[in-house]
């Protein structure tokens, strides 16, 4: 892990006081649990911080994602957890934290991806050269056709989830994931009190979905299913909002080395987290 702030530090550990301060700032800002943070911060590749009077007042974390572009695998940087202490906001700390990361990330990555927390932030990130790439559409419920069942999975079902992920993911331009990344993703889901469900037909698992906070955040079904009024409705949360779609801010991308983003525009993203 690398620490970016004026003087560059490398091989920073999770026990480093700067890292602990940045993690605490993240927790206060995004309200995630200790259990969830313990999983997420095991896979941090880089950290950029802003310091004032020996206090971390702004931070941004970087994880690594894998894309398949015309059959060629490429690692990209994914920035998340951009946060600034409330009394230090609108003073340029976040801007500096983000800009300071570019020179160092481009040594290893061609692209930097980020998911703005809301639509209003698109303008903020466009100042740094980020361009919109795609959108997500989350659901609060799912439709399962007649003859199919919902089976709840466990954290030990990573291999089955990975197999289904690969079976559906045949796009020429798509997000990829290794088995280890699949295991990490499931640990994150269960650490955040989420759930895994499989869709089963004729005793064969043909798909799955991940549920967090009453919303489906990832859904993969390896079958040609037509969703219509003849389908059975399976409610997976208590809101009774069946198949309510919530169009969420998606991914923005910045080219770190001057490469065109056209090669990855329209990429299939299943989830970025």
Beta strands, then each sheet from edge to edge (+ up, - down):
strand 1: 2-4
strand 2: 9-10
strand 3: 46-52
strand 4: 55-69
strand 5: 72-84
strand 6: 111-115
strand 7: 131-139
strand 8: 142-144
strand 9: 148-152
strand 10: 173-176
strand 11: 195-201
strand 12: 204-212
strand 13: 215-221
strand 14: 232-234
strand 15: 245-255
sheet 1: 2+ 1- 3- 4+ 5- 6- 15+ 7-
sheet 2: 2+ 1- 3- 4+ 10-
sheet 3: 8+ 14-
sheet 4: 9+ 11- 12+ 13-
end
